Amino acid sequence: MIDRPTPERLLATSSDAQLTAEAAVERGPVDELARPSGVSCRLSACVFWGSPDPDRPAFEEIAHGNHLVEGQRITEWLTALDETKADREPLRPAQTDLAWQAIAMGIGRPDPLP
């Protein structure tokens, strides 16, 4: 387990454009697997389970679509994501099931919905 790095530390070694591109590349395979169910992946998150830092927010967007998340406060991050989706239609249960099944099968896991 490692502590969450600061955005400044990451941006000192990588440009914003590079971090944005890396997040897009990481999301690509998930998008390919989920596309048939009408679902897309809009961000990449790295969750850190090291020492919590209450002086920092639960998550930080270091570049477009690239989040650093404190594991101990993952619920805060998920709640914040839920608040940002007001401009999108919620996923239907069937879409969620299809996307979950497609991704699980695509990464070589057994069918979660037999």
C-alpha positions in Angstrom: 0.0 0.0 0.0 1.3 3.4 -1.0 0.2 6.9 -0.1 -1.6 9.0 -2.7 0.9 11.2 -4.5 0.1 14.9 -4.9 -1.0 16.1 -8.3 2.0 18.5 -8.2 4.4 15.5 -7.9 2.8 13.7 -10.8 2.7 16.9 -13.0 6.4 17.5 -12.3 7.2 14.2 -14.1 4.4 14.1 -16.7 2.5 16.8 -18.6 -1.2 17.3 -18.4 -1.5 16.1 -22.0 0.4 12.9 -21.2 -1.8 12.2 -18.1 -4.9 12.8 -20.1 -3.7 10.5 -22.9 -2.7 7.8 -20.4 -6.2 7.9 -18.9 -7.8 7.6 -22.3 -5.6 4.6 -23.2 -6.5 2.9 -19.9 -10.2 3.5 -20.6 -10.0 2.2 -24.2 -10.3 -1.5 -23.5 -13.2 -1.0 -21.1 -15.0 1.2 -23.7 -14.6 -1.5 -26.3 -16.1 -4.1 -24.0 -18.9 -2.0 -22.8 -19.9 -0.3 -26.1 -22.4 -3.0 -27.2 -24.4 -2.3 -24.1 -24.5 1.4 -24.7 -22.2 2.3 -21.9 -18.9 4.3 -22.0 -16.1 4.7 -19.6 -15.4 8.4 -18.9 -12.6 8.3 -16.4 -9.8 6.3 -15.0 -9.2 6.1 -11.3 -6.3 5.0 -9.3 -7.3 4.1 -5.7 -4.6 4.5 -3.0 -4.9 2.6 0.3 -1.9 4.1 2.1 -2.2 6.6 5.0 -5.3 8.8 4.7 -4.7 12.6 4.4 -7.8 14.4 5.8 -6.3 17.8 4.7 -6.8 16.8 1.1 -10.1 16.1 -0.8 -11.2 12.5 -1.1 -10.2 12.6 -4.7 -8.3 14.8 -7.2 -8.6 15.1 -10.9 -5.0 15.3 -12.0 -6.0 15.6 -15.7 -9.2 15.3 -17.7 -10.6 11.8 -17.0 -7.8 10.8 -14.6 -8.6 10.7 -10.8 -6.5 9.9 -7.7 -8.8 8.5 -5.0 -8.1 7.9 -1.3 -9.4 4.4 -0.7 -10.6 5.1 2.8 -13.0 7.8 1.4 -14.0 6.0 -1.8 -17.7 6.5 -0.9 -17.2 10.3 -1.0 -15.7 10.0 -4.5 -18.6 7.8 -5.7 -21.1 10.3 -4.2 -19.3 13.2 -6.0 -19.4 11.2 -9.3 -23.2 10.7 -8.8 -23.7 14.4 -8.4 -21.9 15.2 -11.7 -24.1 13.0 -13.8 -27.1 15.3 -13.7 -26.7 16.0 -17.5 -26.8 12.3 -18.4 -29.6 9.7 -18.3 -29.1 7.1 -15.6 -28.2 3.6 -16.8 -31.1 1.2 -17.1 -30.7 -2.0 -15.0 -30.4 -4.1 -18.2 -27.6 -1.8 -19.4 -25.7 -2.2 -16.1 -26.1 -6.0 -16.2 -24.9 -6.2 -19.9 -21.9 -3.9 -19.3 -20.9 -5.8 -16.1 -21.2 -9.1 -17.9 -19.3 -7.9 -21.0 -16.4 -6.4 -19.0 -16.2 -9.5 -16.6 -16.1 -11.8 -19.6 -13.7 -9.6 -21.6 -11.1 -9.7 -18.8 -11.4 -13.5 -18.5 -13.7 -13.8 -15.5 -16.5 -16.3 -15.4 -19.9 -15.1 -16.5 -21.3 -13.3 -13.5 -24.9 -13.6 -14.7 -25.4 -17.3 -15.6 
